[in-house]
């Protein structure tokens, strides 16, 4: 049986995740977060693999549509299967990714996740370690237990940091998101390295199943817009897929 503090902590974890926001992807524009697809739920995504807006093959001429999936597993894990081009000829192959969250967020402890990506023939595997903390966690928690403030809802503001590696190259990851409302989240993130980018965008959460992510990119070695990300997401319970 759970003790009273354990029950309070469980309620806070659920309360800090608005129902509508669960349709949003379990990452920021470019970088992963400790968010997970809930157990027995499946997320289907379509994203543009080619994000470029300049050169001979901008995204509107060669969008490179990439199907992606994420499935919620027990033990604080999720796994995904994506289909992406592995060479310049745009030959597509499947690749697997796995995420595990060994630490959940608490009053003073950030959430943490480790994962592997691009597990597939022809791809170079990637690895990452990220942590996130809701800056106003205590304020949100305190508000939830003040009866005369039940009609006032504070919005979560979170920061994310970590590292990711592929081969012998490691990059720093920094990001943040802010829940403007139950249906809109502002996101920004950055990956170190000259050819990587800083991004600014948002997630339009249509309902608890569907969301649209749109973000603008600027490469670190450029002083102008270099790319755009568009991603459509649909999440549903595999045991009851037609319930809305």
N, C-alpha and C positions, 0 to 999 in steps of 0.2 A: 504493500500500500504506500502511495506517495505521501510524504509529509506536507504540511501546509506550505513551507517555502518552495518545495519542488512543484506543487500545483501552481503557485503564483508564477514561478519561472516558466512553466509550460504555457500558461495563459498569455504571458507577455510575448513569448516567441510567436505564438499564433496571432496575437493582436497586432504585432508589428509588421505583419504581412497581410495587407488588405486583400480581400477576395478578388477584386477586379484586377489587381496588379499581378496575380498569379499567371495571367496569360502572357506576361512579358517574358522575353528570353532570359535564360539563366546566365547572362553575361552582360557587359557593357557593349559599346559600339564595336570595340576591337578586342578587349581583354576579358578573360574569364573572371568570375566572382565565386564566392562560396554558395551562391544560390543553387538550389536543386529542383529538378522536376519532381513533384511528389510521387510517392510509391504508387505503382499501377497506373500512372498517367503517361501518355505519349505526346510528345511535341513534334509536329511536322513543320518544317521551315523551308522557305525558298529564298535564296539570297543571290545577289549579283556577285559572281566571282571576280569579274573585271570591274574594278572601282575607278579606273582612270577616266579623266575628262579631257585629256589632251593627247596629242600624238595621232598616229594613223589609225588607231583602233579604240576610240573612246567607248564608254559603256553603252551609249545609245546605238552604236553601230555593231558592237560585239559584246552583248551583255553577259555571256557565260553563266547561264542559270545553273545554280548548284542546289540540288535537293539535300536537305539535312534532317536528321531525326535525333531526338533525345528521349530516353526512357527512364522513368524513375524506378530505382531499385531499393531494396531494403538496406539496412546498415549505413544510412547516410551516403548513398552512392547514386550515380546516374551513369548511363552509357549511351553513346550515340554512334550512328552509322551515317556517314556523309558520302556523297559521290562528287568527286572533284577532278579536274584535269591534272595529270602528273607530268606532262611534257609540253613543249612548245606547239605541238600539233593538236593540242586540246583533246587528247585521248583520255577518256574518263575511267576512273577506277574507284572502288569503294575504299574508305578509310574509317578506322574505328577510333573512338576517343572514350576515355573513362575518367570520371572525377569522383573523389572521395573527400568528405568533409569530416575530419576527426574531431574538430572543435566547433561547437555552436556558440553564437554570440551571447554574452551575458552583460551584466552591468559594467564590468571592468575588463572583460575578456573579449577580444575580437574573434569573429568567426574566421576559420582558416580552411583552405582547401588545397589539395595536391591533385595533379592530373597528368595524363599522358594523351597526346594527340597524334594524328597522322600515322596510325598504325596500319600500314597497308603496303602491298607490293608496289615498289617504285617511289615511295615517299620516305622522307627522312623524319623519323619520330621526333616529337617535341615534348618538352616537360615544363611544368610550371608549379609554382607555389605562390598562393595569394592569400591575403588577409583583408578583412573588411570590418569597419566599425561604424555603427550609427552614432553620429555626433550627439544628437539630442535623445539618446536612448532613455536616459533617466527621466527627462521631462515627459516623454511619451508614456513611460511606465507610471509615473506619478499621476499624470492626468487621468489615466484609465480607472483609478480607484478614488476619484473625487466625484461624488454623486452629483454635486451641483454644476459640474463641468462636463457632464456626459454629452451635451450637445455641441461641444467644441472639440475639433479634431486637429491635433498637431500633425504635421507632415514630416516624414523621415528624411534626414540628410545624411548621406553615407559617404565615406572615403574608402578607397581600395588601393592597396599597394602590393607589389610582389616582383617576382622574376620569372622569366621564361627562357628556355634554352633549346637549341636545335643543333646537333653536331657539337662543335666546340665553341659556339657563339652563345653568349648569354645577354639578355636585354632586361632593363628595368621596366616595370609596369606601374603606372599611376593612373587613378581614375576617381570619378565621383558621380553620384546620381542624387537627384532631389525629386521627391514625389510632390509635384505641384497639386495634383488632385487624384481622385481614384482612377482617372482615365488619362492622365498625362504625366510622364516622367522625363525630366531633363537629364541627359547623360553627357559626360565628357571623359576622355581618356587619352593617354599618351604612351607610346612605346619608344624607347631609346633606339638610336641608330639612324644614320643619315637617310636611309631609304624607307624608314618607318615613318609614322605620322602622328599628329595630334588630331583629335576629332571632337566635334561638337554636334549633338543631335538630340533626338527625343524619341520616346515610344508612345504612340497613341494606342491606349488599351481600349478596344472597342467593347469588349465584355470579358467574362472570365475565361473565354476560350480563344479569342482572337486579338491580335495586336499587329501594329505596323511600326517598324523602326526605320527612321530616316536620319542620316548623319552626313556631315561634310568633313572632308579630310584635307589636311595640309601637310605635305611631306616635311620632315625636319630640315632638309637642305633646300627648301623652296620658300618663297615669300608670297605665294598665291595659292588659290584653291587647286588641289591636285586630284581629288577624287570624291566619290559619293557612295554611300552604302544604302541599300534598300533591302529590307528583309520583311517577309510576311510570315507570321507565326500562328499556328492553330494547335491548341492543347486540349486533350480530352481524356476521360477515364476509359481505359480499354475494357473494363468490366461493364460499362454502361455508356457506350459511345454516342448514343443518340439523345442523351439528356442535356437540356439547355437551361 
